[in-house]
Amino acid sequence: MTTERSEGTIKHSLDTVKHAAGTPEVEQPWKELGLKEDEYARIREILGRRPTGAELAMYSVMWSEHCSYKSSKVHLRQFGEKVPENDAMLVGIGENAGVVDVGQGYAVTFKVESHNHPSYIEPYQGAATGVGGIVRDILAMGARPVAVVDPLRFGAADHPDTRRVLPGVVAGIGGYGNCLGLPNIGGEVVFDACYQGNPLVNAGCIGVMKHEDIHLAKASGAGNKVILYGARTGGDGIGGVSVLASETFDDAKPTKRPAVQVGDPFQEKLLIECTLEIFAEKLVDGIQDLGGAGLSCATSELASAGSGGMRVELDTVPLRDSSLSPEEILMSESQERMCAIVEPQHVDRFMEICEKWDVIATVIGEVTEGSQLEIFWHGEQIVDVPPRTVAHEGPVYERPYARPSWQDALQADDANKLARPADGDELREQVLKLVASPNQASKAWITDQYDRFVQGNTVLAMPEDAGMVRIDAETGLGVTMATDGNGRYAKLDPYAGAQLALAESYRNVATTGAKPLAISNCLNFGSPEDPDVMWQFAEATRGLADGCLELGTPVTGGNVSLYNQTGETAIHPTPVVAVLGVIDDVSRRTPMAFAEEGQLLYLLGDTHEELGGSAWSEVVHGHLGGLPPKVDLAREKLLGEILISASRDGMIDAAHDLSDGGLIQAVTESCLRGGKGARLVVPDGIDPFVFLFSESAGRAVVSIPRSEELRFNDMCGARGLPVARIGVVDGSGADAAIEVQGQFGIPLAELKEAHEATIPGLLAQ
């Protein structure tokens, strides 16, 4: 028998189960497929023989870091052990996506996933198929996808490769999402040299359904048919996200860069509508999308979660490339495919609906009474495995970790000691420099490429604090999502950094007037084989679990992306946290724009001298050091309650959270959004510099009608939240400016030019 390697795949003459049992000495390319020696030995132990080529392909992709979470499982367990599910939880960790009850009989499912490595290699398709994959995860739960979000991280804004990667990623996200007719309502874009060569392309999706429409990924009922439907299977993405996201990039190993999946959003749109009609007629008993690891994942996970076994005739799979081997078919991550479990009496109707939507559908197997996943190729058995060992019982590693030797020195390099502006003129100069910096500048050049209002249900979208969509036109019921994560904070203190990401996302949801319900996360880190990185991961995970426990926001699911580094250089630890909130009437949402002259500006929360990891320290001094802002989750919860109550009772007309860039950044954004100026007064006893640039957490700025001032102050006083009147909305048109009394003034036109020119200047070339 001959065996040869070809770009991360295996090609050889047919290797049957019978042949494998009789040829234990045959050498197999387990190492080239990303398996460790002890993992290969364990596969042989499970099977009692060497695996066939097809079985080896399945185990290799399903036991990859991306699919099995083998380095992160021991830490992720905290999300289930520490954080109790609240009354809103309908489906938790372990399914394609979590589901929460939002009232009025509606359920919402949401999740964030990563497509980092493919997006660096082929930015457009990597990002596009990232959107397609997360949308199918939501669809597989029984929901209609209603909106997407995209938290993004890129290398230095002025680096030549950023000009290659970013436009392609943005075009891919916009091109795929716009074609699906899904509004892109949120996310963020962050630049930092640490992401050079390792951009983070995270994608999230929200879906809506009725409680009774929830579907799960399981294959039960002997005799029920296994139907593969959607696009044909091709050679794109073989070993793609599953293997690609499980190794560190190394220019010396080009075979670790398999083909990136190729997406077809028009096919996905047909698949969505076809699937929703199938759901409406209650024709499926179980369903799974085909994403990472393709058919290997779909068949093994459905069988593993079911009550019996499964038999699959692999040669019946519709192909785009007739030369594909069985191993390649099993590993292919071709997009726009779903796998359904259908009772025999429903098969004909299922096929009729697929034909109506011009979606290819093929019965490829059936559920059996046994316990094995069996796959045949032209009558020859090539797979005979216990499905749980493939899908759910992969390796579990307790990777060594230790606090980095450089952590203490980094924290001792106190940002609070950096040189500060000497007078009002220097303050003014640094404000302009801050609002024009790539991370604080307007991202309109990017977000304008997305359709934010398609379907007509978008209530809030970028650059608002959180995206909001209406899900019931009659009552006004809506949901909100925010995603946040500050890698600079997490580099200084991963435990606090993860909690700050949670706090900011929670605060952003509450700022709109919505009640935070639950979270999803996307945990982006370097190599788990580096003890420094694993310490960062362990601390961030612990911090996030502890934070969710205190805030009462259960974790519904998420994603881990490791090996985000080139050679020895890892990205900053970047836990991205998505918080989902609910609002009973979207007409009372709170926008960020200061829109009414004469309204009073109030600062909620305490301001301290906290500049570690701040935008000011980065922009003015190119510095990263010290400690991040302190986290007070009890204060965050109180602030959220105040913002939600004030919104519900009509006390505030605008609100904006304070985070990167501090108060001056928030006021600038709210003034520019509403086209109105502001006069600010520095409270007694605080340094004007600290007042403007501190990044203390647990704060927001609001605009209040004068008629509501007394009621608002009474509410805050009764609940113990410190507030201070800091100014007034003042000026419009040519006269609009931001004036800090006794320090400086900047015309709004000058701020607008500084804020909006940066990104087009860097990228529109």
PyMOL commands that set and color helices and strands:
alter all, ss='L'
color gray80, all
select helices_A, chain A and resi 17-22+37-47+53-62+65-68+73-76+78-81+116-121+123-140+160-180+193-195+211-213+240-244+254-256+265-280+294-305+314-316+326-331+344-356+387-391+407-412+415-417+424-436+444-447+454-456+487-492+494-511+531-551+586-588+615-621+633-648+662-674+688-693+706-719+733-735+748-763
alter helices_A, ss='H'
color red, helices_A
select strands_A, chain A and resi 3-6+9-12+89-91+98-103+106-114+144-154+184-191+200-210+225-230+286-289+309-313+337-342+360-368+373-377+380-385+458-460+467-470+478-484+515-524+555-561+565-566+569-570+574-583+600-604+654-657+676-680+700-704+723-732+737-740+744-747
alter strands_A, ss='S'
color yellow, strands_A
deselect
rebuild
show_as cartoon
